Amino acid sequence: MSDGPGNKWADVSTILRRAIPRQQFETWFRGMRLVSLDRERAELTVPNNFLREWIYRKYFGVLRRALREVSGGEPEVEISITADLAAPGRSRTQAGTDSEGAEGPQAAQAGPGDAPSAHHDGSSTPHAPPGPGSAGSGAVDRDRFTGERRPRREQDPRARSQPGFLGGPRNSGPYGQRPQPFGESDVVLNPHYIFDNFVPGPSNNFGYAAAVAVADSPGKSYNPLFLHGSVGLGKTHLLQAVCHQLMERRPGMRILYLSCETFTNHFVAAVANGELDSFRYRYRHVDVLLIDDIHFLANRERTQEEFFHTFNTLYNANKQIILSSDSNPAEIPTIEERLVSRFKWGIVARIDLPVYETRVAIITRKVKMHGVCFSDEVIHYLAENIRSNIRELEGAVNKIAGMAQIYQRPIEMTMARDAIRDLIKPSTYRVSVDNIIRLVAEHFGVPVRDLMGKRRTKSIAYPRQVCMFLARRLTSHSLEEIGGYFGGRDHTTVMYAYDKIRKEVQADPDVAQRLEQLSTKLKAP
């Protein structure tokens, strides 16, 4: 091998280019310089601390192998900041520490994980959390990571909390050609969470349309996008669908997707370790920021302050912000009004429980993905009896399909009932038409006898059509039997009423929600 550092670095670069994709080399190693290399020691420099941390975390193994091959020995590797940049960078970090101070008593309130953060020399720093992105998930122990000793004068950057960038250079993961997260993230993209697999309906149409628009034009349409709703209704699916589409269509875009808990833990660690400059650089130099469960900011004043400034920086730079929560922004407790107002600047979209037709479509989609065959009777049975959230629907499909495969039995009603017995509340009982009529009469403020009579006034005809719709959906009565409860009307009248209300449910989320509430009351004990 040649002798000078420049020539040796050319040899190292050649090996690195063979080991990693060209785009990754250009992104992370273009600014690296080799100061010296022999059999015992390798000294390298990079322009900033961010590059150094990233190389230590993600490319140290391949770099070390290249240095070993060129040196012919087992050199101890040290990467430092370029001399003319190191001092100012350090002074800025120190200044940030002095001005901000430690989190102090609020550190304990910043979220789970007040345990010490490990240094490479065995010491610890109070209040640095071991949450996602630190010792618990990404801060790998020195011996497991490299097997080498690191200089004691610096905290091991591998023990620092790291956000997870999805965009930029990346490897294709274990899911074929679909791109997977690059770098460490506490969120691993589910390959099935794409727009094509999302079933829109009256309960989620608005949120779905907004997410598609954001994925098409990030930073231009609906910024920020705030999705809220109960658990298991599809918020995470939409966030990940946006990530998948952006990563495929805009491969150079820097996308940061993580939970609010991770953001909080990173901030607490940055304060404790005097690394606020590095923290702010990472979070404020992205093209798209997605944070799940933003309601986790409640009761965390210092973290709210930091997120407020991060939000402003990204928004003013026309960078896309997407947030999810289990509550409407105004209903998140103890969150600052200025943050609430910013959450409302773009689009606030509520995701509700899927209505019956949407549940049928979801089950049909899940069945197709499994490659199995469910009869219409089984599909409708699941849709009628599992209403709490989409995850339970998917779990029911998985269980039935699994039982059919294990026992080599066809999928029929008896097995379906046995499979999901534990998912159905014991208090569930058969809905009667009489109960439907009484509840609808109470809801619309009309007499029961009028609903069951011949009157055709609009104030009576519409509630009667609602009764027929619910009876058709929630009971096993035939069309003729249902018509008999309402003044002896024939089956065509019942079918007309059902179709009319069904179209309203599909077109109007408010109607869908009201009818879902009525259905829930009828199913209640």
C-alpha positions in Angstrom: 0.0 0.0 0.0 1.1 3.6 -0.5 2.5 5.6 2.4 1.0 9.1 2.5 -2.3 9.8 4.3 -3.9 11.0 1.1 -2.9 7.9 -0.8 -3.9 5.7 2.1 -7.3 7.4 2.3 -7.8 6.8 -1.4 -7.2 3.1 -0.7 -9.6 3.2 2.3 -12.2 5.0 0.1 -12.0 2.3 -2.6 -12.8 -0.4 -0.1 -15.6 1.6 1.4 -17.2 2.2 -2.0 -17.2 -1.5 -2.6 -18.8 -2.2 0.8 -21.6 0.4 0.8 -23.8 2.1 -1.9 -22.3 5.1 -3.7 -24.9 7.5 -2.3 -24.2 6.5 1.3 -20.5 7.0 0.7 -21.0 10.4 -0.8 -23.3 11.5 2.0 -21.3 10.3 5.0 -17.7 10.0 4.0 -17.1 12.8 1.5 -16.0 15.2 4.3 -13.8 12.7 6.1 -10.0 13.1 6.1 -7.3 10.6 7.2 -4.7 12.3 9.4 -2.6 9.3 10.1 -2.7 5.5 9.8 -0.4 2.8 11.0 -0.8 -0.7 12.4 -1.7 0.6 15.9 -3.6 3.8 15.4 -5.9 5.5 12.9 -6.8 9.2 13.2 -9.5 10.7 11.1 -11.5 14.0 11.0 -14.9 15.0 9.9 -16.4 18.5 9.6 -19.0 18.3 12.5 -20.2 16.3 15.4 -23.3 15.1 13.6 -21.3 13.3 11.0 -19.0 11.8 13.6 -21.9 10.4 15.6 -23.6 9.0 12.6 -20.4 7.2 11.3 -19.7 5.8 14.8 -23.3 4.5 15.0 -23.9 3.2 11.5 -20.6 2.7 9.7 -17.9 2.1 12.3 -17.7 -1.6 11.5 -17.2 -1.2 7.8 -14.8 1.7 8.3 -12.7 -0.3 10.8 -12.4 -3.2 8.4 -11.2 -0.9 5.6 -8.6 0.7 7.9 -7.4 -2.8 9.0 -7.0 -3.9 5.4 -5.0 -0.8 4.4 -2.8 -0.7 7.5 -2.2 -4.5 7.8 -2.7 -4.3 11.6 -5.4 -3.7 14.2 -5.4 0.1 14.6 -7.3 1.9 17.3 -9.7 4.3 15.5 -10.3 7.8 16.6 -12.5 10.3 14.8 -12.3 13.9 15.8 -13.8 17.2 14.6 -11.8 19.2 12.1 -9.6 21.5 14.2 -10.8 24.8 12.8 -14.4 23.8 13.6 -14.1 22.0 16.8 -13.5 24.9 19.2 -16.5 27.1 18.0 -18.7 24.0 17.9 -17.8 23.2 21.5 -18.2 26.7 22.7 -21.7 26.9 21.1 -22.7 23.7 22.9 -21.3 24.9 26.1 -23.0 28.2 25.8 -26.3 26.4 25.1 -25.7 24.5 28.3 -25.0 27.6 30.4 -27.9 29.5 29.1 -30.5 26.7 29.2 -29.3 25.1 32.4 -30.0 21.5 33.4 -33.5 20.3 33.3 -33.4 20.1 37.1 -36.5 19.1 38.8 -38.4 19.0 35.5 -36.2 16.2 34.2 -38.1 13.8 36.3 -41.3 15.0 34.7 -40.0 14.8 31.1 -41.1 11.2 30.7 -40.0 7.8 31.7 -36.3 7.1 31.8 -34.4 9.1 34.4 -31.7 6.5 34.6 -28.0 7.5 33.9 -26.8 7.5 30.3 -23.7 5.3 29.9 -20.3 6.9 29.1 -17.7 4.8 27.3 -15.5 5.2 30.4 -18.1 3.7 32.7 -19.2 7.0 34.3 -22.8 8.3 34.1 -24.7 11.5 33.6 -27.9 12.0 35.6 -31.3 12.5 33.9 -30.2 11.0 30.5 -33.0 8.6 29.7 -32.5 5.1 28.4 -35.7 5.4 26.3 -36.0 4.7 22.5 -32.9 5.9 20.8 -30.6 5.6 23.8 -29.3 2.8 25.8 -32.6 0.9 25.6 -32.7 0.6 21.9 -29.9 2.3 19.9 -27.1 3.2 22.3 -25.1 0.0 21.9 -22.6 -1.1 24.5 -19.0 -0.4 23.6 -17.8 -4.0 23.6 -20.7 -5.2 21.5 -20.4 -2.4 19.0 -16.7 -2.2 18.3 -14.8 -4.2 20.8 -12.4 -1.3 21.1 -11.6 1.3 23.7 -12.7 4.9 22.8 -10.9 8.1 24.1 -12.0 9.0 27.6 -12.1 12.8 27.0 -15.3 12.5 24.9 -18.6 10.9 25.7 -19.2 8.0 23.4 -21.6 9.4 20.8 -23.1 6.0 20.3 -24.6 6.3 23.8 -26.4 9.5 22.9 -30.1 9.6 21.9 -30.6 9.6 18.1 -33.7 10.5 16.1 -34.5 8.2 13.3 -34.2 9.6 9.8 -36.2 7.7 7.2 -35.2 9.7 4.1 -31.9 10.1 2.4 -29.7 7.2 1.5 -31.0 3.9 2.8 -30.9 0.1 2.3 -33.8 -1.9 1.1 -35.0 -3.9 4.1 -36.4 -7.3 4.6 -39.6 -6.4 2.7 -38.4 -6.7 -0.9 -38.0 -3.5 -2.9 -40.1 -1.3 -0.5 -37.7 1.2 1.1 -37.2 0.8 4.8 -36.0 3.2 7.5 -32.5 4.4 7.2 -30.7 4.9 10.5 -32.1 4.2 13.9 -35.7 4.9 14.6 -38.1 3.8 17.3 -40.6 3.3 14.5 -40.1 0.5 11.9 -42.3 1.0 8.9 -44.9 -1.7 8.4 -44.8 -2.7 4.7 -48.5 -3.1 4.6 -49.2 0.4 5.9 -49.6 2.0 2.5 -52.4 4.1 1.0 -53.4 1.2 -1.3 -54.2 -0.9 1.8 -56.1 1.8 3.7 -59.9 1.5 3.5 -61.5 4.9 3.4 -65.0 5.4 4.6 -67.3 8.0 6.2 -65.4 7.8 9.5 -61.9 8.5 8.1 -62.4 10.0 4.6 -61.3 13.5 5.5 -58.1 12.3 7.3 -57.3 10.0 4.4 -57.7 12.7 1.8 -55.6 15.1 3.7 -52.8 12.5 4.2 -52.8 11.8 0.4 -52.6 15.5 -0.4 -49.7 16.0 2.0 -47.8 13.0 0.5 -48.3 14.5 -2.9 -47.2 18.1 -2.0 -45.4 18.1 1.4 -45.1 21.6 2.9 -47.7 23.0 0.5 -51.0 21.4 1.4 -52.4 21.2 4.9 -49.4 22.1 7.1 -49.5 21.0 9.8 -51.7 17.9 9.5 -53.1 16.9 12.8 -54.8 13.5 13.0 -56.7 12.5 16.2 -58.9 9.6 17.3 -59.0 6.6 19.6 -56.5 3.8 19.4 -56.6 1.3 16.6 -58.5 3.4 14.0 -55.7 4.0 11.4 -53.8 7.1 12.5 -50.5 5.2 12.4 -51.4 3.6 9.1 -51.8 7.0 7.5 -48.6 8.4 9.0 -46.6 5.5 7.7 -48.4 5.6 4.3 -47.2 9.2 3.9 -43.6 8.0 4.8 -43.7 5.1 2.3 -45.0 7.4 -0.6 -42.5 10.1 0.1 -39.6 7.7 0.3 -40.5 6.1 -3.0 -41.3 9.3 -4.9 -38.8 11.7 -3.3 -35.8 9.6 -2.3 -33.6 12.6 -1.3 -36.1 13.9 1.2 -35.1 13.8 4.8 -38.0 12.4 6.8 -38.0 12.1 10.6 -40.7 9.8 12.1 -40.8 9.0 15.8 -42.9 9.0 18.9 -43.4 12.1 21.1 -41.9 10.1 24.0 -38.7 9.7 22.0 -38.6 13.4 21.2 -39.0 14.1 25.0 -36.3 11.6 25.9 -33.9 13.1 23.3 -34.4 16.6 24.6 -33.8 15.6 28.3 -30.6 13.8 27.3 -29.5 16.8 25.2 -30.0 19.1 28.2 -28.2 16.8 30.6 -25.3 16.2 28.2 -24.9 19.8 27.0 -25.8 18.9 23.4 -28.7 21.3 22.7 -27.1 22.6 19.5 -26.8 19.1 18.1 -30.3 18.2 19.2 -31.7 21.3 17.5 -29.8 20.8 14.3 -31.1 17.3 13.9 -34.8 18.2 14.5 -34.8 21.5 12.6 -33.0 20.4 9.4 -35.5 17.9 8.1 -38.0 18.1 5.2 -40.8 16.2 7.0 -41.3 15.7 10.7 -43.9 13.1 11.8 -44.6 12.7 15.5 -47.0 10.1 16.9 -48.9 10.6 20.1 -48.1 14.3 20.5 -50.4 14.4 23.5 -47.4 13.0 25.4 -46.2 16.7 25.6 -48.8 17.3 28.4 -47.2 18.4 31.7 -43.8 18.9 30.1 -43.2 22.6 30.1 -39.6 22.6 29.0 -40.2 20.1 26.2 -43.2 22.1 25.0 -41.0 25.2 24.8 -38.5 23.3 22.7 -41.1 21.8 20.4 -42.7 25.2 20.0 -39.4 26.6 18.5 -38.8 23.5 16.5 -42.4 23.8 15.1 -41.9 27.4 14.2 -38.5 26.8 12.5 -39.9 24.0 10.3 -43.2 25.8 9.5 -41.5 29.0 8.5 -39.2 27.0 6.2 -42.3 25.4 4.5 -41.3 22.0 5.9 -44.2 19.5 6.4 -45.3 18.7 10.0 -47.6 15.7 10.7 -48.9 14.9 14.2 -51.2 12.4 15.7 -52.9 12.3 19.0 -55.7 10.5 20.8 -57.4 13.9 21.5 -58.4 17.0 19.7 -55.6 19.7 20.1 -57.9 21.8 22.4 -58.6 18.7 24.6 -55.0 17.8 25.4 -54.5 18.7 29.1 -52.0 21.3 30.3 -50.6 22.0 26.8 -49.8 25.7 26.0 -52.4 27.7 24.1 -49.8 28.8 21.6 -49.1 25.2 20.7 -52.8 24.4 20.4 -53.2 27.4 18.1 -50.3 26.2 15.9 -51.7 22.7 15.7 -54.9 24.2 14.2 -53.1 26.3 11.6 -53.4 23.5 9.0 -55.9 20.7 9.0 -57.3 18.9 12.1 -58.9 15.6 11.0 -60.7 13.3 13.3 -60.6 9.5 12.7 -63.8 7.8 14.1 -64.9 4.2 14.6 -65.5 2.6 11.2 -69.2 2.2 10.3 -70.6 -1.1 9.3 -70.0 -0.9 5.6 -66.4 0.2 6.2 -65.9 -2.7 8.6 -67.1 -5.1 5.9 -64.7 -3.6 3.4 -61.8 -3.8 5.9 -62.5 -7.4 6.7 -62.7 -8.2 3.0 -59.4 -6.5 2.4 -57.7 -8.3 5.2 -59.1 -11.7 4.0 -57.8 -11.0 0.5 -54.3 -10.2 1.9 -54.3 -13.6 3.8 -55.2 -15.4 0.6 -58.1 -17.2 2.2 -61.8 -17.4 1.5 -64.5 -16.2 4.0 -68.1 -16.5 3.1 -70.3 -13.3 3.1 -72.0 -14.7 6.2 -68.8 -14.9 8.2 -67.6 -11.4 7.0 -70.9 -9.8 8.0 -70.9 -11.7 11.3 -67.5 -10.2 12.1 -68.5 -6.7 11.0 -71.6 -6.8 13.2 -70.0 -8.1 16.3 -66.5 -6.5 16.4 -66.8 -2.7 16.6 -64.2 -1.3 18.9 -61.3 -0.8 16.5 -59.6 -2.0 13.3 -56.9 -3.9 15.2 -59.5 -6.2 16.8 -61.0 -6.8 13.3 -57.6 -7.7 12.0 -57.0 -9.9 15.0 -60.3 -11.8 14.4 -59.4 -12.4 10.7 -55.9 -13.6 11.7 -57.3 -16.0 14.3 -60.0 -17.5 12.1 -57.5 -17.9 9.2 -55.0 -19.5 11.6 -57.5 -21.9 13.1 -58.5 -23.0 9.6 -54.9 -23.7 8.7 -54.0 -25.5 11.9 -57.1 -27.7 12.0 -57.4 -28.1 8.2 -61.0 -27.1 8.3 -63.1 -24.9 6.0 -64.0 -21.4 7.3 -67.6 -21.5 8.2 -69.8 -19.9 10.8 -69.4 -22.4 13.6 -65.6 -22.1 13.6 -65.9 -18.2 13.2 -68.1 -18.1 16.3 -65.7 -20.3 18.3 -62.7 -18.3 17.2 -63.9 -14.9 18.2 -66.0 -15.8 21.2 -63.5 -14.1 23.5 -63.7 -10.9 21.5 -67.4 -10.5 21.9 -68.8 -9.2 25.2 -70.9 -11.7 27.0 -73.6 -9.1 27.5 -74.2 -8.8 23.7 -77.7 -10.0 22.9 -79.9 -10.2 19.9 -81.4 -6.8 18.9 -85.1 -6.7 18.4 -87.1 -4.5 16.0 -89.2 -3.4 19.0 -86.1 -2.1 20.7 -85.0 -0.3 17.5 -88.4 1.4 17.2 -88.4 2.6 20.8 -84.8 4.0 20.6 -85.3 5.7 17.3 -88.6 7.2 18.5 -86.9 8.6 21.5 -83.9 9.9 19.5 -86.1 11.8 17.0 -88.9 12.7 19.5 -91.7 11.0 17.6 -94.4 8.7 18.9 -93.8 5.0 18.6 -97.3 4.4 17.2 -96.6 6.9 14.3 -93.5 5.0 13.3 -95.5 1.8 13.1 -98.5 3.4 11.4 -99.4 4.7 7.9 -98.5 8.3 8.2 -96.1 9.6 5.5 -95.1 13.0 6.7 -91.4 13.8 6.5 -91.0 14.1 10.2 -92.2 10.5 10.5 -91.0 9.0 7.2 -87.3 9.6 7.8 -87.1 8.1 11.4 -89.1 5.2 10.0 -86.5 4.7 7.3 -83.8 4.8 9.9 -85.6 2.0 11.8 -85.8 -0.1 8.7 -82.1 0.5 8.0 -81.1 -0.6 11.5 -83.5 -3.5 11.5 -82.0 -4.8 8.2 -78.5 -4.4 9.6 -78.9 -5.6 13.2 -81.5 -8.3 13.0 -82.0 -11.5 11.0 -85.5 -10.6 9.9 -86.4 -10.8 6.2 -87.4 -7.7 4.3 -91.1 -8.7 4.5 -90.9 -9.3 8.2 -89.3 -5.9 8.8 -92.0 -4.2 6.6 -94.7 -5.9 8.7 -93.6 -3.9 11.8 -94.2 -0.6 10.0 -97.8 -0.8 8.9 -97.5 -3.8 6.6 -95.1 -2.2 4.1 -93.7 -4.5 1.4 -90.1 -5.5 0.9 -89.4 -2.9 -1.8 -90.2 -0.1 0.6 -87.8 -1.6 3.1 -85.1 -2.0 0.5 -85.6 1.6 -0.7 -85.3 2.9 2.9 -82.2 0.8 3.5 -80.5 2.0 0.3 -81.4 5.6 1.0 -79.9 5.6 4.6 -76.9 3.6 3.5 -76.0 6.3 0.9 -76.4 9.0 3.5 -74.1 7.1 5.8 -71.4 6.8 3.1 -71.8 10.5 2.1 -72.2 12.2 5.5 -69.9 11.4 8.5 -72.3 13.0 10.9 -75.1 10.7 9.9 -72.7 7.7 10.0 -71.6 8.6 13.5 -75.2 9.1 14.8 -76.3 5.8 13.4 -73.2 4.1 14.9 -74.1 5.5 18.3 -77.7 4.2 18.0 -76.3 0.8 17.0 -74.0 0.8 20.0 -76.8 1.6 22.4 -78.9 -1.2 20.9 -76.1 -3.6 21.4 -75.4 -2.5 25.0 -76.7 -4.5 27.9 
